[in-house]
Amino acid sequence: MSDGDAAGNRNPAGKKHPVLLDCCGGLNNVDYSKMDLTFMEEVLKHINFNDSSFCIAVIAIIFNPLFWNVVARWEHRTRRLSRLFGSPYLACYCLGFVIILLNACRSHSMTIAMKAQAKWEVMVRTDVFYTGIALMVLGTLLVVSSFLALGFTGTFLGDYFGILMDEKVTGFPFNIIENPMYWGSTANYLGLALIGASPVGLVLTAIVAVAYKVAIRFEGPFTGQIYQERSQRRKHE
């Protein structure tokens, strides 16, 4: 799996996570007008936004979570894929492999965009390089451990196919971070950008993070609803 990010970050079973405390009252209290945007302005100066490889990478980043959310919700509503393949498991496996292929294409397009545009001299430093290595190690650890904890169907939208987990996954890495696959994947991309001293890589990673954040806002409540419906059915049985 190229970066392991599908919708398997929901920590299924319909239970809520413990409330996490936000430092300084949370980001909602931050006065963004007083933020120093000098670094971001410098990054943007080194990027050609009209480059075709950059545009392709952005499209791939946005398309992937949109695709799997639309298809999975359609399957949950109609069960068309399960009927087509004759089994919800087989249908889930096929969708999972499509998602893996799309993620590989996204990673490739981002790599091409990074190579197509110039490096930023400020980032060509040993400490930046090794920070990138550390982020990729951390990201890979989060992605792989999440996959092992959830399994294939738990990772790739199995609950939308009616393949529900018996209980919430509470072990590592879900006990230290929510949605570890998404943020592990983001860490991988950020690490790759730092290793390559690529300013366009930083921007593309930021777009990945925003795309995942939006996906989480849609997936979390819907997945919780799926498990709540199961709980209600069990009460009536």
C-alpha positions as a Python dict, from the first residue, in 0.01 Angstrom:
ca = {
    (1, 'M'): (0, 0, 0),
    (2, 'S'): (159, 325, -115),
    (3, 'D'): (47, 544, 168),
    (4, 'G'): (-233, 343, 323),
    (5, 'D'): (-491, 612, 328),
    (6, 'A'): (-845, 508, 272),
    (7, 'A'): (-1132, 563, 503),
    (8, 'G'): (-1007, 316, 760),
    (9, 'N'): (-918, 592, 1003),
    (10, 'R'): (-1253, 610, 1174),
    (11, 'N'): (-1167, 375, 1462),
    (12, 'P'): (-1495, 186, 1404),
    (13, 'A'): (-1757, 76, 1650),
    (14, 'G'): (-1947, 397, 1681),
    (15, 'K'): (-1785, 501, 2007),
    (16, 'K'): (-1661, 852, 2073),
    (17, 'H'): (-1297, 921, 2144),
    (18, 'P'): (-1195, 1075, 2475),
    (19, 'V'): (-1210, 1452, 2461),
    (20, 'L'): (-868, 1590, 2376),
    (21, 'L'): (-764, 1911, 2546),
    (22, 'D'): (-660, 2196, 2318),
    (23, 'C'): (-364, 2409, 2413),
    (24, 'C'): (-445, 2778, 2471),
    (25, 'G'): (-818, 2723, 2426),
    (26, 'G'): (-799, 2566, 2082),
    (27, 'L'): (-733, 2701, 1734),
    (28, 'N'): (-1064, 2886, 1730),
    (29, 'N'): (-913, 3146, 1966),
    (30, 'V'): (-607, 3212, 1750),
    (31, 'D'): (-586, 3562, 1603),
    (32, 'Y'): (-478, 3474, 1250),
    (33, 'S'): (-438, 3844, 1158),
    (34, 'K'): (-128, 3854, 1381),
    (35, 'M'): (36, 3546, 1231),
    (36, 'D'): (370, 3589, 1055),
    (37, 'L'): (312, 3470, 698),
    (38, 'T'): (663, 3556, 575),
    (39, 'F'): (763, 3190, 544),
    (40, 'M'): (454, 3101, 344),
    (41, 'E'): (507, 3400, 116),
    (42, 'E'): (862, 3287, 49),
    (43, 'V'): (744, 2933, -28),
    (44, 'L'): (482, 3056, -275),
    (45, 'K'): (739, 3266, -459),
    (46, 'H'): (922, 2948, -561),
    (47, 'I'): (620, 2772, -709),
    (48, 'N'): (490, 2771, -1064),
    (49, 'F'): (116, 2724, -1017),
    (50, 'N'): (61, 2704, -1394),
    (51, 'D'): (278, 2395, -1428),
    (52, 'S'): (70, 2103, -1560),
    (53, 'S'): (228, 1851, -1322),
    (54, 'F'): (126, 2066, -1024),
    (55, 'C'): (-233, 2090, -1150),
    (56, 'I'): (-249, 1714, -1207),
    (57, 'A'): (-121, 1649, -855),
    (58, 'V'): (-381, 1883, -703),
    (59, 'I'): (-659, 1712, -898),
    (60, 'A'): (-540, 1369, -780),
    (61, 'I'): (-523, 1486, -418),
    (62, 'I'): (-878, 1619, -422),
    (63, 'F'): (-1025, 1338, -632),
    (64, 'N'): (-915, 1043, -419),
    (65, 'P'): (-1110, 1105, -94),
    (66, 'L'): (-1403, 1238, -296),
    (67, 'F'): (-1410, 916, -499),
    (68, 'W'): (-1402, 671, -210),
    (69, 'N'): (-1657, 865, -6),
    (70, 'V'): (-1905, 892, -295),
    (71, 'V'): (-1867, 526, -396),
    (72, 'A'): (-1882, 397, -39),
    (73, 'R'): (-2194, 595, 47),
    (74, 'W'): (-2357, 481, -276),
    (75, 'E'): (-2276, 122, -184),
    (76, 'H'): (-2413, 167, 168),
    (77, 'R'): (-2736, 308, 26),
    (78, 'T'): (-2790, 67, -266),
    (79, 'R'): (-2569, -243, -208),
    (80, 'R'): (-2508, -242, -583),
    (81, 'L'): (-2141, -341, -561),
    (82, 'S'): (-2214, -625, -320),
    (83, 'R'): (-2477, -761, -556),
    (84, 'L'): (-2252, -712, -859),
    (85, 'F'): (-1963, -905, -706),
    (86, 'G'): (-2187, -1151, -523),
    (87, 'S'): (-2032, -1077, -184),
    (88, 'P'): (-1974, -766, 27),
    (89, 'Y'): (-1624, -892, 107),
    (90, 'L'): (-1526, -932, -258),
    (91, 'A'): (-1677, -594, -341),
    (92, 'C'): (-1482, -432, -55),
    (93, 'Y'): (-1158, -598, -168),
    (94, 'C'): (-1206, -470, -523),
    (95, 'L'): (-1279, -115, -408),
    (96, 'G'): (-980, -134, -175),
    (97, 'F'): (-747, -228, -460),
    (98, 'V'): (-887, 58, -670),
    (99, 'I'): (-817, 298, -382),
    (100, 'I'): (-462, 165, -350),
    (101, 'L'): (-408, 218, -724),
    (102, 'L'): (-546, 572, -706),
    (103, 'N'): (-322, 651, -408),
    (104, 'A'): (-21, 520, -599),
    (105, 'C'): (-113, 746, -892),
    (106, 'R'): (-149, 1041, -655),
    (107, 'S'): (190, 975, -497),
    (108, 'H'): (346, 946, -844),
    (109, 'S'): (188, 1271, -961),
    (110, 'M'): (313, 1452, -650),
    (111, 'T'): (664, 1315, -702),
    (112, 'I'): (661, 1429, -1065),
    (113, 'A'): (547, 1777, -959),
    (114, 'M'): (827, 1800, -702),
    (115, 'K'): (1090, 1696, -956),
    (116, 'A'): (953, 1934, -1220),
    (117, 'Q'): (998, 2243, -1006),
    (118, 'A'): (1309, 2393, -852),
    (119, 'K'): (1441, 2322, -506),
    (120, 'W'): (1454, 2595, -245),
    (121, 'E'): (1809, 2664, -133),
    (122, 'V'): (1697, 2744, 221),
    (123, 'M'): (1574, 2385, 259),
    (124, 'V'): (1894, 2224, 131),
    (125, 'R'): (2026, 2150, 478),
    (126, 'T'): (2129, 1837, 665),
    (127, 'D'): (1888, 1895, 955),
    (128, 'V'): (1596, 1946, 713),
    (129, 'F'): (1689, 1627, 529),
    (130, 'Y'): (1701, 1416, 845),
    (131, 'T'): (1378, 1571, 971),
    (132, 'G'): (1220, 1450, 648),
    (133, 'I'): (1360, 1101, 708),
    (134, 'A'): (1218, 1099, 1062),
    (135, 'L'): (876, 1211, 939),
    (136, 'M'): (867, 934, 678),
    (137, 'V'): (961, 673, 939),
    (138, 'L'): (688, 804, 1171),
    (139, 'G'): (433, 821, 889),
    (140, 'T'): (508, 468, 773),
    (141, 'L'): (480, 342, 1131),
    (142, 'L'): (137, 503, 1170),
    (143, 'V'): (10, 372, 836),
    (144, 'V'): (135, 15, 877),
    (145, 'S'): (29, -19, 1241),
    (146, 'S'): (-316, 118, 1157),
    (147, 'F'): (-358, -132, 877),
    (148, 'L'): (-252, -420, 1102),
    (149, 'A'): (-495, -306, 1373),
    (150, 'L'): (-793, -266, 1137),
    (151, 'G'): (-731, -532, 874),
    (152, 'F'): (-810, -487, 504),
    (153, 'T'): (-1187, -447, 532),
    (154, 'G'): (-1156, -227, 840),
    (155, 'T'): (-916, -5, 652),
    (156, 'F'): (-1095, 12, 320),
    (157, 'L'): (-1451, 110, 407),
    (158, 'G'): (-1576, -232, 510),
    (159, 'D'): (-1838, -83, 741),
    (160, 'Y'): (-2003, 82, 439),
    (161, 'F'): (-2040, -269, 294),
    (162, 'G'): (-2201, -397, 614),
    (163, 'I'): (-1876, -556, 736),
    (164, 'L'): (-1874, -410, 1085),
    (165, 'M'): (-1616, -454, 1358),
    (166, 'D'): (-1723, -601, 1690),
    (167, 'E'): (-1564, -334, 1904),
    (168, 'K'): (-1371, -12, 1885),
    (169, 'V'): (-1000, -39, 1810),
    (170, 'T'): (-820, 117, 2106),
    (171, 'G'): (-465, -14, 2066),
    (172, 'F'): (-168, 152, 1903),
    (173, 'P'): (-173, 387, 1713),
    (174, 'F'): (-537, 477, 1785),
    (175, 'N'): (-454, 531, 2151),
    (176, 'I'): (-219, 819, 2067),
    (177, 'I'): (-378, 990, 1765),
    (178, 'E'): (-707, 997, 1581),
    (179, 'N'): (-715, 906, 1211),
    (180, 'P'): (-355, 777, 1216),
    (181, 'M'): (-360, 661, 855),
    (182, 'Y'): (-449, 1002, 722),
    (183, 'W'): (-193, 1184, 934),
    (184, 'G'): (67, 914, 878),
    (185, 'S'): (22, 959, 505),
    (186, 'T'): (48, 1336, 544),
    (187, 'A'): (372, 1293, 742),
    (188, 'N'): (511, 1081, 460),
    (189, 'Y'): (441, 1349, 203),
    (190, 'L'): (584, 1622, 425),
    (191, 'G'): (894, 1413, 481),
    (192, 'L'): (932, 1360, 107),
    (193, 'A'): (903, 1735, 48),
    (194, 'L'): (1171, 1810, 309),
    (195, 'I'): (1406, 1545, 175),
    (196, 'G'): (1370, 1689, -174),
    (197, 'A'): (1393, 2051, -52),
    (198, 'S'): (1076, 2105, -251),
    (199, 'P'): (859, 2413, -185),
    (200, 'V'): (589, 2278, -416),
    (201, 'G'): (597, 1961, -206),
    (202, 'L'): (514, 2166, 103),
    (203, 'V'): (214, 2322, -70),
    (204, 'L'): (91, 1988, -203),
    (205, 'T'): (126, 1837, 146),
    (206, 'A'): (-83, 2120, 287),
    (207, 'I'): (-351, 2045, 26),
    (208, 'V'): (-340, 1677, 126),
    (209, 'A'): (-393, 1774, 491),
    (210, 'V'): (-690, 1996, 403),
    (211, 'A'): (-843, 1725, 182),
    (212, 'Y'): (-811, 1472, 465),
    (213, 'K'): (-955, 1716, 717),
    (214, 'V'): (-1261, 1766, 497),
    (215, 'A'): (-1294, 1389, 444),
    (216, 'I'): (-1282, 1329, 819),
    (217, 'R'): (-1564, 1579, 874),
    (218, 'F'): (-1784, 1376, 639),
    (219, 'E'): (-1672, 1025, 730),
    (220, 'G'): (-1677, 1045, 1108),
    (221, 'P'): (-2048, 1124, 1161),
    (222, 'F'): (-2159, 891, 883),
    (223, 'T'): (-1960, 599, 1021),
    (224, 'G'): (-2094, 670, 1369),
    (225, 'Q'): (-2445, 658, 1224),
    (226, 'I'): (-2377, 316, 1072),
    (227, 'Y'): (-2277, 171, 1409),
    (228, 'Q'): (-2560, 346, 1587),
    (229, 'E'): (-2806, 184, 1347),
    (230, 'R'): (-2652, -155, 1428),
    (231, 'S'): (-2689, -91, 1799),
    (232, 'Q'): (-3054, -1, 1752),
    (233, 'R'): (-3117, -317, 1550),
    (234, 'R'): (-2958, -529, 1822),
    (235, 'K'): (-3181, -371, 2086),
    (236, 'H'): (-3489, -468, 1886),
    (237, 'E'): (-3378, -826, 1833),
}
